[in-house]
Amino acid sequence: MHSSSKKLLDQFANGDRRALAKLITLIDNRHEDVLEVLSIVRDRSGRAVKIGITGPPGSGKSTLVNRLISEFRKQNKSVGVLAIDPSSPFSGGAILGDRIRMQDHNTDAGVFIRSLGSRGAHGGLSRATRDIATLLDTFGTDVILIETVGVGQTELDIMSVAQTTVVVLVPESGDTIQTMKAGLMEIADIFVVNKSDRDGADHICAELNSLSEMYSTHWNVPVVKTVALKGDGVDDVMRRIDEHGRFLSGVQDKESRTKQLLLGECLEVLNSEVAELLAQSILTNKKFTKIREQLTSNKINPYAAVIELKKLVRIAK
């Protein structure tokens, strides 16, 4: 590990927010020290409550997050916010950035807000989201709010990061519900119908309650009406988040679920690292030169190239 990374870890361990910000950048940019850094901080994590906030664009996710920050701060809890924005196709960085979000909390030392580019990640989550949430957890953050790009992908991996997932919809989200019935229920621990002062709010709430009755098993997914801009209903969202946390604490197969999550985390990291190594090899390794040249000269198609590449890659079974 580079001496600069070791120094950052020492400063981080002493509660230095600048070191935290620099380590987040190190992780988001996939610095060569990232695995060693995460291996060190991972064993000290596990205390924070992680809450995912997802939903279609324009549903008011950021406004709700802003309100939730205020409510958690009233409880004297420190809050970290990871806002996953669409990436710039040129720089790979977040388009929206931190400064136009949640400006009410810019001067609050108990709140840490960071925007991350999705970088084309499936499920609306940045590749580094889990890792940075772990970093915030180890830093001593009480609550971590993770706001994603949107809902609709089948790979909504927010469930593997957050203990509680809040799906934010609006009265006009009827089409989303019809096309994603089972998927929404798989994702959601709490439904929020925001902008509920608009026409159609009662109808969509009835639809969601019906879905909850149809698909819910152990946990009955509640439906909460809010007008986040005014703060209406936010206290009810807080109550439901607390209820879901207590429900999880009493789950019978909690140990089994923890083991599954740990294995899933390991496989996710492994997949990411192996994919990166293979991609680098394909671009630079002489063994792959012939296949690469055939592909780029249109002599074989990408699928045929993958078949040939698989023959060259040997993984022990």
C-alpha positions in Angstrom: 0.0 0.0 0.0 1.2 3.5 -0.8 2.4 5.6 2.1 -0.2 8.3 1.1 -3.0 5.8 1.5 -1.7 4.7 4.9 -1.5 8.3 6.0 -5.1 8.9 4.9 -6.2 5.8 6.9 -4.5 7.1 10.0 -6.2 10.5 9.6 -9.5 8.8 8.9 -9.2 6.7 12.1 -8.8 10.0 14.0 -12.1 11.4 12.6 -10.7 13.6 9.9 -13.5 14.5 7.4 -11.1 15.6 4.8 -9.4 12.1 4.9 -12.9 10.6 4.6 -13.6 12.6 1.5 -10.2 11.7 0.0 -10.7 8.0 0.7 -14.1 8.2 -1.0 -12.5 9.6 -4.1 -9.8 6.9 -3.9 -12.6 4.2 -3.8 -14.7 5.8 -6.5 -11.7 6.1 -8.9 -10.8 2.5 -8.1 -7.2 3.3 -7.0 -4.8 0.4 -6.9 -4.9 0.4 -3.0 -8.7 0.2 -2.9 -8.9 -3.5 -1.8 -6.3 -3.1 0.9 -8.0 0.0 2.2 -11.4 -1.7 2.3 -10.0 -4.8 3.9 -8.8 -2.7 6.8 -12.0 -0.6 7.3 -14.5 -3.4 6.6 -13.9 -5.2 9.9 -14.7 -2.1 11.9 -18.1 -1.5 10.2 -21.6 -2.8 10.8 -23.2 -0.2 13.1 -24.8 2.2 10.7 -28.4 1.9 9.5 -28.4 2.0 5.7 -31.6 3.2 3.9 -32.1 3.1 0.2 -34.3 5.8 -1.5 -35.3 4.9 -5.1 -38.0 5.8 -7.5 -38.5 7.3 -11.0 -37.1 10.7 -11.9 -39.2 13.6 -10.7 -40.8 11.7 -7.8 -39.1 14.0 -5.2 -36.5 11.6 -3.9 -34.0 14.4 -3.1 -36.6 16.5 -1.3 -37.6 13.5 0.8 -34.0 12.8 1.6 -33.5 16.4 2.6 -36.5 16.1 5.1 -35.2 12.7 6.4 -31.8 14.3 7.1 -33.5 16.9 9.3 -35.5 14.3 11.2 -32.5 12.1 11.9 -30.5 15.2 13.0 -33.3 16.0 15.5 -32.6 12.6 17.0 -28.9 13.7 17.3 -27.8 11.1 14.7 -25.1 11.7 12.2 -26.1 11.2 8.6 -24.2 10.3 5.5 -25.9 10.8 2.1 -24.7 9.0 -1.1 -26.6 10.5 -4.0 -26.1 8.4 -7.1 -26.3 10.7 -10.2 -26.2 9.9 -13.9 -22.6 9.9 -15.0 -21.2 12.4 -17.5 -20.4 10.3 -20.6 -17.1 12.2 -21.0 -15.7 12.4 -17.5 -17.5 9.6 -15.7 -18.3 12.0 -12.9 -21.7 12.8 -11.4 -23.5 15.4 -13.5 -25.6 17.0 -10.7 -22.9 17.1 -8.0 -23.2 17.8 -4.3 -23.7 21.6 -4.3 -27.2 21.8 -5.8 -28.5 19.1 -3.4 -29.7 19.4 0.2 -28.2 22.8 0.6 -30.0 23.2 4.0 -27.3 20.9 5.5 -24.1 22.3 4.0 -22.8 23.8 7.2 -23.9 20.9 9.5 -20.9 19.0 10.7 -23.2 16.0 11.5 -24.1 15.6 7.8 -21.8 14.3 5.1 -23.2 14.5 1.5 -21.4 13.0 -1.6 -22.6 12.6 -5.1 -21.4 9.7 -7.1 -21.6 9.0 -10.8 -23.5 5.8 -11.7 -20.8 5.1 -14.4 -23.3 3.0 -16.3 -23.8 0.7 -13.3 -26.9 -1.6 -13.4 -29.6 -1.0 -10.9 -28.9 2.7 -10.6 -26.1 2.2 -8.2 -22.5 3.3 -8.6 -20.0 0.4 -8.5 -18.4 1.9 -5.5 -21.6 2.6 -3.5 -21.3 -0.4 -1.2 -17.7 0.3 -0.5 -18.3 4.0 0.3 -21.2 3.1 2.5 -18.8 0.8 4.4 -16.4 3.6 4.8 -19.0 6.0 6.2 -20.1 3.2 8.5 -16.6 2.7 9.9 -16.2 6.5 10.2 -19.0 6.3 12.8 -22.0 7.6 10.8 -25.3 6.6 12.4 -27.5 6.7 9.3 -26.6 6.3 5.7 -29.1 7.4 3.0 -28.5 6.1 -0.5 -30.5 7.8 -3.2 -30.4 6.0 -6.6 -30.8 7.2 -10.2 -34.2 5.6 -10.6 -36.2 2.5 -10.6 -37.0 0.1 -13.4 -34.0 -2.1 -13.9 -34.2 -5.7 -12.9 -30.8 -5.5 -11.3 -31.8 -3.1 -8.6 -28.9 -4.2 -6.3 -29.8 -1.5 -3.7 -31.3 -4.4 -1.7 -27.8 -5.8 -1.2 -26.6 -2.5 0.3 -29.5 -1.1 2.3 -31.3 -2.8 5.1 -34.5 -0.8 4.3 -35.5 0.3 0.8 -38.0 3.1 0.3 -39.6 3.3 -3.1 -40.9 6.8 -3.9 -43.7 7.1 -6.4 -46.2 9.9 -7.4 -49.9 9.8 -8.3 -48.9 9.6 -12.0 -46.8 6.4 -11.5 -49.6 4.0 -12.5 -47.8 2.7 -15.5 -44.7 2.0 -13.5 -46.8 -0.1 -11.1 -48.5 -2.1 -13.8 -45.2 -3.0 -15.6 -43.3 -3.8 -12.4 -45.7 -5.3 -10.0 -43.6 -8.2 -8.7 -40.4 -6.3 -9.1 -41.6 -3.4 -7.0 -42.6 -5.7 -4.2 -39.2 -7.4 -4.3 -37.5 -4.1 -3.9 -39.8 -2.1 -1.6 -39.8 -2.3 2.2 -41.8 0.9 2.3 -43.8 2.7 -0.4 -44.0 6.5 -0.4 -46.6 8.2 -2.6 -45.1 11.7 -2.7 -46.9 14.8 -4.0 -50.0 13.2 -2.6 -51.9 16.5 -2.8 -52.3 15.8 -6.5 -55.3 14.0 -8.1 -55.0 10.2 -8.2 -53.1 9.8 -5.0 -55.8 7.7 -3.3 -56.1 5.5 -6.4 -52.4 4.7 -6.5 -52.3 4.1 -2.7 -55.1 1.6 -3.1 -53.2 -0.2 -5.9 -50.0 -0.4 -3.8 -51.9 -1.7 -0.8 -53.5 -4.3 -3.0 -50.0 -5.3 -4.2 -48.7 -5.5 -0.7 -51.5 -7.8 0.3 -50.9 -10.0 -2.7 -47.1 -10.3 -2.6 -46.0 -9.6 0.9 -44.9 -12.6 3.1 -43.3 -11.8 6.4 -43.4 -8.0 6.2 -46.5 -6.1 5.1 -45.1 -3.3 2.9 -46.7 -0.1 4.2 -47.9 2.8 1.9 -47.2 6.3 3.2 -48.6 9.5 1.6 -46.3 12.5 1.7 -45.9 16.0 0.4 -42.2 16.2 1.0 -41.9 19.8 -0.1 -44.1 20.8 2.8 -42.9 18.1 5.2 -46.3 16.4 5.3 -46.1 12.7 6.1 -42.4 12.6 6.7 -42.8 11.7 10.4 -44.8 8.7 9.2 -42.0 7.6 6.9 -39.6 7.9 9.9 -41.9 5.7 12.0 -42.1 3.1 9.3 -38.4 3.0 8.8 -38.0 2.4 12.6 -40.6 -0.3 12.5 -38.9 -2.1 9.6 -35.6 -1.9 11.5 -37.1 -3.5 14.6 -38.7 -6.1 12.3 -35.3 -7.1 10.9 -33.9 -7.4 14.4 -36.4 -10.0 15.1 -36.2 -12.0 11.9 -35.8 -15.7 12.7 -33.2 -16.5 9.9 -31.2 -13.4 10.5 -27.9 -15.4 10.8 -28.6 -17.2 7.5 -29.4 -13.9 5.8 -26.1 -12.4 7.1 -24.2 -15.3 5.7 -25.9 -14.9 2.3 -25.1 -11.1 2.3 -21.4 -11.8 3.2 -21.1 -14.3 0.4 -22.9 -12.0 -2.0 -20.6 -9.2 -1.1 -17.5 -11.3 -1.7 -18.8 -12.5 -5.1 -19.6 -9.0 -6.1 -16.1 -7.8 -5.3 -14.6 -10.8 -7.0 -16.7 -10.4 -10.2 -15.7 -6.7 -10.4 -12.0 -7.3 -9.9 -11.9 -10.3 -12.3 -13.8 -8.5 -15.0 -11.4 -5.6 -14.7 -8.3 -7.9 -14.9 -9.8 -9.7 -18.0 -10.6 -6.4 -19.7 -7.1 -5.2 -19.2 -5.6 -8.5 -20.5 -7.8 -8.4 -23.6 -6.5 -5.0 -24.4 -2.8 -5.6 -23.6 -1.9 -9.3 -23.4 -0.3 -10.9 -26.5 -2.3 -14.1 -26.1 -5.4 -12.1 -27.0 -3.9 -10.2 -29.9 -5.2 -12.5 -32.7 -8.8 -12.5 -31.3 -8.7 -8.8 -30.8 -7.5 -8.2 -34.4 -10.2 -10.5 -35.8 -12.8 -8.7 -33.9 -11.7 -5.2 -34.8 -11.4 -6.2 -38.5 -15.0 -7.6 -38.5 -13.8 -11.2 -39.2 -15.6 -12.4 -36.1 -18.4 -10.9 -34.1 -18.3 -10.0 -30.4 -20.1 -13.3 -29.4 -17.6 -15.4 -31.3 -14.8 -13.4 -29.8 -16.1 -14.2 -26.3 -16.3 -17.9 -27.1 -12.6 -17.8 -28.2 -11.6 -15.7 -25.1 -13.3 -18.2 -22.8 -11.1 -21.0 -24.3 -8.0 -19.0 -23.4 -9.2 -18.2 -19.8 -8.7 -21.1 -17.4 -10.2 -20.8 -14.0 -9.6 -23.6 -11.4 -12.8 -25.5 -10.5 
